[in-house]
């Protein structure tokens, strides 16, 4: 038997204060890269710390200080009152480790989200 999405929302997500967070990384302006010889090779890393799962990245926009990603991600959150969303703009420096250009941590409960709110 196939269980509908609405059944899952009504019987699982609501009972456990879990939810689905939709985040869209649109664009950035005047990104300062960490490379000495080129512009930023930037991407956005988004995650909700929930047992190490749910990390997502946009594509890398090479050699551009004004990148446009238009990337939407959905992340399942096990407790909306306890979790935080981290959004970081990264500079890819392969083969060296990538560098955080900027980061924002958002407490999900501060958003006052209600069920089925867009």
SULBELJO-V631776 format. One record per run of one state. SS is the DSSP state (2 for helix, 1 for strand, 0 for the rest). FROM is the first residue (numbers start at 1). TO is the last residue. If there is no record, write none. Layout:
ss:SS from:FROM to:TO
ss:SS from:FROM to:TO
This chain:
ss:0 from:1 to:4
ss:2 from:5 to:13
ss:0 from:14 to:18
ss:1 from:19 to:27
ss:0 from:28 to:41
ss:1 from:42 to:48
ss:0 from:49 to:49
ss:1 from:50 to:50
ss:0 from:51 to:52
ss:1 from:53 to:53
ss:0 from:54 to:55
ss:1 from:56 to:57
ss:0 from:58 to:60
ss:1 from:61 to:61
ss:0 from:62 to:67
ss:1 from:68 to:77
ss:0 from:78 to:83
ss:1 from:84 to:91
ss:0 from:92 to:98
ss:1 from:99 to:107
ss:2 from:108 to:111
ss:0 from:112 to:118
